[in-house]
């Protein structure tokens, strides 16, 4: 069985590789293989997998890539992730990607889907719009049609039918993946010193860059290795991190929060593989099953409409209590309209519930971590002293 260090090392290699060597190798291993990239926050990976394609999570260039060309396509007063994604494209790092899916996050990602079609006309591109109405007869029907259109587009890309049987088989694999992801998060909530947040983050990001069956093995191996390993327990404060659902913080920022005396026991980083919180039925119409799962069992996040004002933030409070977090860090990317619009409403509800919280902004290429570490450290100390 591999050790946690070996598993995390492989995950970090995947995380740092902006040339996507492993995905390229997967494609080259058999004739006719296709790679379909996708942006955060949620994409039905089951359909991509059922089409015989590798779903490849693209979360921008992070802090390891200088953006030069991308700045020419987007204004400076929006978040950085579209500019760095454009940079990945124009520098040839994504020249092996056959398709791109842009799920609804915000107007910026919607516009990026159109930009991609203009810049890379030979790449199949799809803007994937999730419903904001949660009535099965309205939003549910709409979503089934959107899923059907996505399935047909993938079939045209690969030249093979995406059958209901194939989708059901993929749903079963991803149900197992989501179950294991929930186990990792539950294990971290119980023993955060055995599953540091930076390790769990890398583990989740790796799963969006490899075949799901391989990731299932990796998750099971990590759980076994982490449980067996003896690590020192520190007098850290248990916190939840919210607001980072799309553009991701630098890994050093995630580590800085840990180093400031915080155990992160709940977060909304890279939500794709845990956006659906329950198993999806493998019986019946698989598109109907995917649609109902989104309507009934998806997480609350800033790009998902909450119909009743009194329900806003209730999900976050429930998750904080479930994970036994003592406070919340609301960390949002600069210029992220959905997160920054949500922040005052969520923080107000946290305050009403008596949950300590702080907030700050970052960019995927943030370099100065000391102020954030000091802010998080002061927050942790205040919880120890007064909560």
C-alpha positions in Angstrom: 0.0 0.0 0.0 1.4 3.4 -0.9 2.1 5.9 1.9 0.4 9.3 2.2 3.6 10.9 1.2 3.8 8.9 -2.0 0.1 9.6 -2.8 0.4 13.3 -2.1 3.6 13.5 -4.1 1.9 12.1 -7.2 -1.1 14.5 -6.7 1.2 17.5 -6.4 3.0 16.5 -9.6 -0.4 16.4 -11.4 -1.3 19.8 -9.8 1.9 21.5 -10.9 2.0 20.1 -14.5 0.6 22.8 -16.7 1.5 20.7 -19.8 -0.9 17.9 -18.6 1.6 15.1 -19.4 -0.6 12.4 -17.8 -3.7 13.4 -19.8 -1.6 13.5 -22.9 -0.3 10.0 -22.2 -3.8 8.7 -21.5 -5.0 10.0 -24.9 -1.9 8.5 -26.7 -2.3 5.1 -25.1 -5.2 4.0 -27.5 -6.4 5.2 -30.9 -9.4 7.4 -31.0 -9.3 8.6 -27.4 -10.6 12.1 -26.7 -10.0 14.5 -23.9 -12.7 16.9 -22.8 -11.7 19.9 -20.6 -14.1 21.5 -18.2 -14.2 24.5 -16.1 -15.5 24.8 -12.5 -18.0 24.5 -10.8 -20.1 21.6 -11.8 -20.2 19.4 -14.9 -21.9 16.0 -15.2 -18.7 14.0 -15.5 -20.7 10.8 -16.0 -21.7 11.9 -19.5 -18.1 12.6 -20.5 -16.9 9.3 -19.1 -19.8 7.4 -20.7 -18.7 8.9 -24.1 -15.3 7.2 -23.6 -13.6 10.6 -23.0 -11.2 11.7 -20.2 -12.7 14.6 -18.2 -9.9 17.1 -17.6 -10.5 19.7 -14.9 -9.1 23.1 -15.9 -8.8 25.6 -13.1 -6.7 28.3 -14.7 -2.9 28.6 -14.5 -2.6 29.2 -10.8 0.5 31.0 -9.5 3.0 29.1 -11.7 2.2 30.8 -15.0 2.7 34.4 -16.1 -0.2 35.7 -18.0 0.8 37.7 -21.1 -1.5 37.0 -24.0 -4.6 36.4 -21.8 -4.6 40.0 -20.6 -5.2 41.1 -24.2 -8.6 39.3 -24.3 -10.1 40.3 -21.0 -10.4 43.5 -19.0 -8.4 43.9 -15.8 -11.4 44.3 -13.5 -12.6 40.7 -13.7 -11.2 37.6 -12.0 -8.0 36.1 -13.2 -9.1 32.6 -14.1 -10.4 33.4 -17.7 -7.2 35.2 -18.5 -5.0 32.4 -17.3 -7.2 29.8 -19.1 -6.8 31.7 -22.3 -3.0 31.8 -21.7 -3.1 28.0 -21.4 -4.8 27.8 -24.8 -2.8 30.3 -26.8 0.6 28.9 -25.5 -0.3 25.4 -26.8 -0.7 23.7 -23.4 -4.2 22.5 -24.4 -3.5 21.6 -28.0 -4.4 18.0 -27.3 -7.9 18.8 -25.8 -10.7 17.8 -28.2 -13.6 19.5 -26.4 -14.3 22.1 -23.8 -17.3 22.4 -21.5 -18.0 25.7 -19.8 -20.7 25.3 -17.0 -22.7 28.2 -15.8 -20.8 30.0 -13.1 -21.1 33.6 -14.0 -21.1 35.9 -17.0 -17.3 35.8 -17.3 -17.3 32.0 -17.8 -20.2 32.3 -20.2 -18.3 34.8 -22.2 -15.2 32.6 -22.1 -17.1 29.9 -23.8 -17.8 32.2 -26.8 -14.3 33.4 -26.8 -13.0 29.8 -27.0 -15.2 29.1 -30.0 -13.8 32.0 -31.8 -10.1 31.3 -30.9 -10.2 27.5 -31.3 -12.8 26.8 -33.9 -11.6 23.2 -34.3 -12.3 22.3 -30.7 -15.9 21.2 -29.8 -17.1 23.7 -27.2 -20.3 23.7 -25.2 -21.7 26.2 -22.7 -23.5 24.1 -20.2 -26.3 25.9 -18.4 -27.6 24.4 -15.2 -31.2 25.3 -14.0 -32.0 27.9 -11.5 -35.6 26.7 -11.1 -35.8 23.6 -9.0 -39.3 22.4 -9.9 -38.9 19.0 -11.6 -41.6 20.0 -14.1 -39.8 23.2 -15.1 -36.1 23.3 -14.2 -36.0 19.5 -14.3 -37.4 19.2 -17.8 -35.1 22.0 -19.0 -32.1 20.2 -17.4 -32.9 16.9 -19.1 -32.9 18.6 -22.4 -29.6 20.3 -21.6 -28.2 16.9 -20.7 -29.5 15.4 -23.9 -27.9 18.1 -25.9 -24.6 17.6 -24.1 -24.8 13.8 -24.7 -25.5 14.4 -28.4 -22.6 16.8 -28.7 -20.2 14.2 -27.1 -21.5 11.6 -29.4 -20.8 13.8 -32.4 -17.3 14.5 -31.1 -16.4 10.8 -30.6 -18.4 9.3 -33.4 -20.1 6.8 -31.1 -23.4 6.6 -29.4 -23.6 7.4 -25.7 -26.0 4.7 -24.6 -28.1 4.7 -21.5 -26.2 1.5 -20.3 -22.9 3.4 -20.6 -24.3 6.3 -18.6 -25.6 4.1 -15.9 -22.2 2.3 -15.6 -20.5 5.7 -15.3 -23.0 6.9 -12.7 -22.1 3.8 -10.6 -18.4 4.6 -10.9 -19.0 8.2 -9.9 -21.3 7.2 -7.1 -18.4 5.2 -5.7 -16.1 8.2 -6.2 -18.5 10.6 -4.4 -18.9 8.0 -1.5 -15.1 7.9 -1.1 -14.8 11.7 -1.3 -17.4 12.0 1.5 -15.4 9.4 3.5 -12.2 11.5 3.1 -14.0 14.6 4.2 -15.6 12.9 7.1 -12.2 11.4 8.1 -10.7 14.9 7.9 -13.5 16.3 10.1 -12.8 13.6 12.7 -9.0 13.6 12.5 -7.8 16.9 10.8 -4.3 16.4 12.0 -4.1 13.1 10.1 -5.5 14.6 6.8 -4.1 18.1 6.4 -6.2 20.4 4.2 -3.4 20.9 1.7 -3.2 17.1 1.2 -7.0 16.7 0.8 -7.1 19.6 -1.6 -4.4 18.0 -3.8 -6.2 14.7 -3.6 -9.4 16.2 -4.9 -7.7 18.2 -7.7 -5.9 15.0 -8.9 -9.2 13.3 -9.2 -10.3 15.9 -11.8 -7.3 15.0 -14.0 -7.4 11.2 -14.1 -9.7 8.3 -14.8 -12.4 8.0 -12.1 -11.6 4.3 -11.5 -8.0 5.2 -10.8 -9.0 8.0 -8.5 -11.3 5.6 -6.6 -8.3 3.4 -5.8 -6.2 6.5 -4.8 -8.9 7.7 -2.4 -9.2 4.3 -0.8 -5.4 4.1 -0.5 -5.2 7.5 1.0 -7.8 6.8 3.6 -6.1 3.6 4.7 -2.6 5.2 4.8 -3.8 8.3 6.6 -5.7 6.2 9.2 -2.6 4.1 9.9 -0.2 7.0 10.1 0.6 8.5 13.4 0.8 12.3 13.2 1.1 14.9 16.0 -2.1 16.6 17.1 -1.9 20.4 17.6 -4.0 22.9 19.5 -5.5 24.2 16.3 -8.9 25.8 15.8 -11.4 24.0 13.6 -12.6 26.2 10.7 -14.6 26.1 7.5 -13.5 27.9 4.3 -16.1 29.2 1.9 -16.2 31.4 -1.2 -13.4 29.5 -3.2 -15.7 27.4 -5.4 -14.4 28.6 -8.8 -11.0 30.4 -9.1 -8.8 28.4 -6.7 -6.5 29.9 -4.1 -2.7 29.2 -4.4 -1.6 26.1 -2.6 0.6 28.3 -0.4 -2.5 30.2 0.7 -4.2 26.9 1.7 -1.0 25.9 3.6 -0.7 29.4 5.2 -4.2 29.0 6.8 -3.0 25.7 8.2 0.2 27.2 9.5 -1.7 29.9 11.2 -3.1 27.4 13.6 -6.3 26.3 11.8 -7.6 22.9 11.0 -9.8 23.2 8.0 -12.6 20.7 8.5 -15.0 21.9 5.8 -14.5 23.8 2.5 -15.9 24.5 -0.9 -12.7 24.1 -2.9 -13.0 22.5 -6.4 -16.6 21.4 -5.9 -17.0 19.3 -9.1 -16.6 15.8 -7.6 -18.8 16.6 -4.6 -21.4 18.9 -6.0 -23.9 16.1 -5.7 -24.2 14.9 -2.1 -26.1 11.6 -2.6 -26.0 8.6 -4.8 -27.6 8.9 -8.2 -30.0 6.0 -9.0 -28.7 3.7 -11.7 -32.2 2.5 -12.6 -34.5 4.1 -15.1 -33.7 7.0 -17.4 -30.2 8.1 -16.5 -30.7 11.7 -17.7 -33.8 12.0 -15.5 -31.7 10.6 -12.6 -28.9 13.2 -13.2 -31.5 16.0 -13.4 -33.3 15.1 -10.2 -30.0 14.6 -8.4 -29.0 18.2 -9.3 -32.4 19.6 -8.2 -32.6 17.7 -4.9 -29.1 16.8 -3.8 -26.7 19.6 -4.9 -24.7 21.8 -2.6 -25.5 25.5 -2.1 -23.0 27.8 -3.7 -22.9 31.3 -5.0 -23.8 30.3 -8.6 -26.9 28.5 -7.6 -30.1 30.4 -6.9 -31.7 30.1 -3.5 -35.4 30.9 -4.0 -36.3 31.9 -0.4 -34.3 34.6 1.4 -34.7 32.9 4.7 -32.9 29.8 3.3 -29.8 31.8 2.3 -26.8 30.5 4.3 -28.7 27.7 6.0 -26.7 25.1 4.1 -23.4 26.7 5.3 -24.6 26.8 8.9 -25.7 23.2 8.8 -22.3 22.1 7.3 -20.4 24.1 9.9 -22.2 22.4 12.7 -21.9 19.0 11.1 -18.1 19.4 10.8 -17.9 20.9 14.3 -16.1 23.9 12.9 -15.6 26.7 15.4 -15.4 29.5 12.8 -15.6 30.4 9.1 -13.1 32.0 6.8 -14.9 33.5 3.8 -12.2 33.7 1.2 -13.2 35.0 -2.2 -11.3 35.7 -5.4 -10.9 39.3 -6.3 -13.6 40.5 -8.7 -15.7 37.4 -8.2 -19.2 38.9 -8.4 -21.2 35.8 -7.3 -19.0 35.2 -4.2 -18.7 38.9 -3.3 -22.5 39.4 -3.6 -23.1 36.3 -1.4 -20.5 37.2 1.2 -22.5 39.9 3.2 -25.6 37.7 3.2 -23.8 34.6 4.3 -21.7 36.4 6.9 -24.9 38.0 8.3 -26.4 34.6 8.7 -23.3 33.3 10.4 -23.3 36.2 12.8 -27.0 35.5 13.6 -26.1 31.9 14.3 -23.2 33.0 16.6 -20.5 31.6 14.4 -17.3 33.6 14.3 -16.1 34.6 10.8 -13.6 36.7 8.9 -13.3 37.4 5.2 -10.5 38.3 2.7 -9.9 38.3 -1.0 -7.2 36.6 -3.1 -6.2 35.8 -6.7 -5.0 32.5 -8.1 -1.5 34.1 -8.4 -1.4 35.8 -5.0 2.2 35.8 -3.8 2.2 37.6 -0.4 0.9 35.2 2.2 2.1 36.8 5.4 -0.8 39.2 5.8 -3.3 36.3 5.3 -1.4 34.1 7.7 -1.4 36.9 10.3 -5.1 37.5 9.8 -6.0 33.8 10.0 -3.7 33.4 13.1 -5.3 36.3 14.9 -8.7 34.9 14.1 -7.7 31.5 15.5 -6.3 33.1 18.7 -9.6 35.1 19.1 -11.6 32.0 19.0 -9.4 30.3 21.6 -9.6 33.3 23.9 -13.2 34.4 23.6 -15.4 31.7 22.0 
